Amino acid sequence: MGLPFSGKKLTSSQIILLGFSGVIALGTILLMLPVSCQGRHITPFADALFTATSAVCVTGLIVHDTATYWSSFGQAIILLLIQIGGMGVITVAASIAMISGRKISLMQRSTMQEAIAAPNVGGIVRLTGFIVKTTLFLELLGAVVMAPVFCRDFGLRGLWMALFHSVSAFCNAGFDLMGIRVPFSSLTTYASQPVINLTIMLLIVTGGIGFLTWDDIRTNGRHLSKYRMQSKVILSTTAILLLLPGLYFYFAEFSSLPPAQRLLCSLFQAVTPRTAGFNTADFSSLSEAGQSITIGLMLVGGSPGSTAGGMKTTTIAVLFATALSTFRRREHAHFFGRRVDDDVVKNAVTIFLMYLSLCFCGGLAISMAEGLPVLTCIFEAASAVGTVGLSLGITPELGWLSRSVLILLMFFGRVGGLTVVFAALSDIPKKVSKLPREKITVG
């Protein structure tokens, strides 16, 4: 983790960037092999690169149906890429080093800290072990719960399908094997099946709230007052972002469905934009208001240190808290009796503007290149930069330029916009001096 680069040590941001790039490159090569394709032919480089990027960045956007195009070997490669991308390249590398008995240096611990958004370096090795154990346990548990349903429908192959969908759901990837029924159909054929719906939703939420939050839950149980401020913010913001969209979908979008299916469908469509990518309803049939709400949810995404992408629940919470403090004429934003540092507010504003800019510019670029409606293209761009994987059905038909835009958006969305910027500008020294101050009016 500390290789020389131009005579200097790589920074943590550069290591994370190169780690994800290396896994994507290796995945692309493996997916190009004839054995990875059911037709036993070489998959074009662009298609393999798109699929590998989508898997490692746990997005779920695809150009070929996963079940009907890729062989069992190809599906296994995709699942491995999803697992590595979900837990994080650095976490996986550190776990392998720990298992092999290698000592973890201070620089490596610092990189691990940045990769999983841990508050400090102390205890990072223990936390990494907790992440690996929790991930594998919950994925196996999800597979066991779903196996009876899938085995009933697909025989012994149902065991593989249960494992694949459990890993894909916990890692918030959105890849599915339902194309053997209807290509690109996701979980629409299970829209009224409670076991599959509830299990997938729980896996998405547990993977998306972050390992630090789970560590808090494990340590403090029901003593909420002992939780870190970040865990409280994540849990409360997640609850709001599930409840309000769920109510909207229930009353405004799926009123024609039977009550039980209507409830499941509304909850599922509120959960899945949080970077999961599965769907039990056709998003192209939603109203423009419904699609716009989904775009907002996709951009917010999951929480720090989780398998999810997006600009994170804490980012949007800090922005709202900052606005509220301004309305109330308070100097600082705060949560639960604790003040938010000014640097955190600056980072939140920067991340928010970066994601909005990437989504808007990416959507416009695709719209101009393909001649498609802007809202449709922005939906696809938001899905990519938020590493979600939901689609209005246009991705498989896009040209190479538009696919390249989506590849870059997926990569930036998973690695993190600030990580990319810090990796590129690591040689620029931090300025200590201050310029003269002058007021400027805003608003």
Buried (B, 14 or more C-beta within 10 A) or exposed (E): BEEEEEEEEBBBBBBBBBBBBEBBBBBBBBBBBEEBBBEEEEBEEBBBBBBBBBBBBBBBBBBBBBBEBBBEBBBBBBBBBBBBBBBBBBBBBBBEBBEEEEEBEEBBBBBBBBBBBBEEEEBBBEBBBBBBEBBBEBBBBBBBBBBEBBBEBBEEBBBBBBBBBBBBBBBBBBBBBBBBEEBBBBBBBBBBBEEBBBBBBBBBBBBBBBBBBBBBBEEBEEEEEEBBBBBBBBBBBBEBBBEEBBEBBBEBBBEEBEEEBBBBBBBBBBBBBBBBBBBBBEBEEBEEEBBBBBBBBBBBBBBBBBBBBBBBBBBBBBBBBBEEBEEEEEEEBBBEEEBBEEEBBEBBBBBBEBBBEBBBBBBBBBBEBBEBBEBBBBBBBBBBBBBBBBBBEBBBEBEEEBBBBBBBBBBBBBBBBEBBBBBEEBEEEEEEEEEEEEEEEEE
